[in-house]
Amino acid sequence: DDVYGFSFTPIAEPIRAEAAVEIVPDDTVLTDEATLRTFAMLTVTDADLDFTAPFALTAHTAGELRSLVLHFDTDFDLTAQGGTSSRFRTSPGSPPTHWKQTVLYLRRPLPLAAGARVEGTLSLSRNGNYERGYDIAATLRAGDGPVDTQIFSMS
């Protein structure tokens, strides 16, 4: 919250509450990935798009976990119809696209040793004022540390 001697504490919390859309370099990612939800595009319903999902991440390197990074994959599989399959990914390790990643900056960074686990839940519900926006609640815990919940808005 301190930048070049200036305290940004009064505006830090509102800034952290807004999910950021940006390209995350793959070499800054400390953990493995977790799948939150899989949708079948031919059968997904409107109600399916609001959900709560547990997650567990394992640090592959030591460092400070400063954010959670959300991305999506889209699989096109037409092999049953005699076609081919392909995958479109928006992860930090994939070639950048205009979709980028959604970054949830944590109010308190979590120090992690290699092999440490972070567990929690993410609840995503569409914003009542903007159908394409989401309100996100992240609850997480590193090891035996305290449980922390943070609310984010993505509009």
N, C-alpha and C positions, 0 to 999 in steps of 0.2 A: 504493500500500500504506500510505500515511500519511493518516490521517483526523484532522483537528484535533489534530495533534501526537502521536497514538497510532499506533504501528507495528502494522499488521495482517499483517505479512510472514509470521508463522508459520501463519496460517490462509488466506492469500491463494491459495496453490496448490490446496488441496483445494476451495475455493469455485469457482475458475476451472475445475476439472475437471468440475463438474456443469453440464450444459446447462440454461439457464434458459428457461422458457416465459413469455413476456410480450408485450405489445403494443409494437411498435417504431414510433415516429412516422416517417412517410415522409420528412419533411424532415431526418432524421438519417442517411439512407442515402447513402453516398458513391459507390457504383458502380452499374453496370447489373446485370442478373440473368443467371444461367446455369442452364440446365436440367440437372439431374444424371441423371434417369432418367424415362422415360415407361413407364407400365404400362397394358396393355389389361386392364381388370377381368374380362373374360370368359375370358381365357387366362392370366393371371398365375399363376405357381406359387409355392409356399412358398419354394423356393430362390432365386427372383428377388428376394426381399425383402432379401437380404444382397448388397451390391454395393460396388464401388469405381468412382468416376467422376471423370474429370478435369474441371477447370473453369478458366475464364479470365474475369476481371472487368476492366473498364476504369473508372477513376474519372471521373465526370462533373464533379466539383468537387474542389478541394484540401482536405485535412484529414487527420486521423489515423484509420486503420482500426483500430478497437478490438474488433470482433467480426465474425463471419460470421453471417448471418441466414438460417435455413432456413424455407421455407414450401411449401405444396403447392397445386396447382390441380386441380380435377376438372371434366372436360368431359363433358357429356351430349349426344351427337349422335345424334338419331333421324331425321335428314333422309332417310337411305336408305330408311327405312320409312314415309316420308310425314309424319313428325313434325317437331318443331323441335329446335333445339340451345340449350343454355345452359351457362354456366360459373360455377363456384363457386371463388373465389380467397381465399387467406388471406395474401396479400402485405401488406407495410407500406402500400402505396398503395391497398389495397382497404378497404372498410368493415370495421371490426373485427368479429370473430366470437368465439365461445368457444374456437375452436381456437388463436387468437393466432399467434405465431411462436416458433421455437426459436432461441435465441441462444447462440452459442459465443464466449465472451469470450476474447480472445487474451491470453497472458501478457505479450507485448511489442507495444504498438501500432505500427503501420506508418505512417510519414508518407508521404502520397501527394500528388503534384502532379496537377492536372487532366490527364487523358489517360494517366496511369500505369497499367500493367497488373499485376495480381496473378494468378498462375497456381498451380495445385496440384491435389491430389486429395482427395476425401473418401471414406473407407471406412466404410460403415455395416453393422454386424452386430448381429443381435438378441442381447440380453443373455440369457445362459444361465439366469439366475434369474427373469427376468420377460419373457415372450414379447413384450409390447407395448413394452418398453424397448429402447434401442439403445446399443451402444458405438460411438463415433465417433472415427476418427482423421483429423485434418486436417493435411495437409502443404501449406505454401504458401511462396511467394517473391514478393516485390515487385521487379520489374525485375531488376537484377543483384545484389540483396541476398542475404543468406544464406537457406538453406532452413531452415524451422522446422517441426517436427512436434509436435502437441499432441493428447492423448487426452482425450476427454470421455465422460461417462456420462449417459444420458437414461433415467430410470426413472419 
